[in-house]
Amino acid sequence: MAKLAALELAPAESEALSGQLTSIVEHFEALREIPDGLLEEAADGAATPLAEDAVRDLSPGPLVAANAPEFAHGHFVVPRIVSRD
């Protein structure tokens, strides 16, 4: 998990994190043991209204581009921080 999150953990930190994640999973497993009859039915709420589709200009504008360290083709250019090792 730490490798996927690109975390650098000391052995003690890794052990503590492992224990915490195990505890979280055990709590979710305990929830599976609750009989369905004890759970309340979900109330039917009103449907969420959808926003109307509208065309908008979402370009950042010249001021944002002028103040960016590097800006190309309408996007911020950032250094690569993830490797595929």
C-alpha positions in Angstrom: 0.0 0.0 0.0 2.8 2.4 0.9 4.5 1.7 -2.5 1.3 2.5 -4.4 0.9 5.7 -2.5 4.6 6.5 -3.0 5.2 6.8 0.7 8.6 6.4 2.3 8.0 4.8 5.7 10.3 3.7 8.4 9.8 0.0 9.5 8.0 1.1 12.6 5.7 3.4 10.7 5.0 0.6 8.2 4.1 -1.8 11.0 1.8 0.8 12.6 0.1 1.5 9.3 -0.4 -2.2 8.6 -2.1 -2.6 12.0 -4.4 0.4 11.4 -5.4 -0.9 7.9 -6.1 -4.3 9.3 -8.3 -2.8 12.0 -10.3 -0.8 9.3 -10.9 -3.9 7.2 -12.0 -5.9 10.3 -14.6 -3.1 11.1 -16.0 -3.4 7.6 -16.1 -7.2 7.9 -18.0 -6.9 11.2 -20.6 -4.7 9.4 -21.4 -7.7 7.0 -22.5 -9.7 10.1 -25.5 -7.3 10.8 -28.7 -9.1 9.8 -30.6 -7.3 7.1 -33.7 -7.2 9.2 -32.0 -4.8 11.7 -31.2 -2.3 9.0 -33.7 0.5 8.2 -35.0 0.8 4.7 -33.6 3.8 2.9 -36.1 6.6 2.5 -36.9 7.5 -1.1 -35.8 11.0 -1.5 -36.6 13.5 -4.2 -34.6 13.1 -7.4 -31.7 15.5 -7.7 -32.4 18.0 -10.4 -29.8 18.0 -13.2 -28.0 21.1 -14.2 -28.8 22.4 -17.7 -26.1 21.8 -20.2 -24.4 25.1 -21.2 -21.3 25.8 -23.2 -18.8 27.8 -21.2 -15.3 29.1 -21.9 -13.2 27.3 -19.3 -9.8 28.6 -20.5 -7.7 29.9 -17.7 -7.1 33.3 -19.4 -4.1 35.3 -20.2 -3.4 36.4 -16.6 -3.2 32.9 -15.3 -1.0 31.8 -18.2 1.3 34.8 -17.7 1.8 34.0 -14.1 2.4 30.2 -14.5 6.0 29.0 -14.3 5.4 27.1 -17.6 2.3 27.0 -19.7 1.8 25.3 -23.1 -1.2 24.6 -25.3 -3.6 25.8 -22.7 -2.2 23.6 -19.9 0.1 24.0 -16.9 3.4 22.1 -17.5 4.6 20.3 -14.3 7.6 18.1 -13.7 7.0 14.4 -13.7 7.0 13.1 -10.1 5.9 9.5 -10.7 8.2 6.9 -12.1 7.3 3.5 -13.5 9.9 1.6 -11.4 
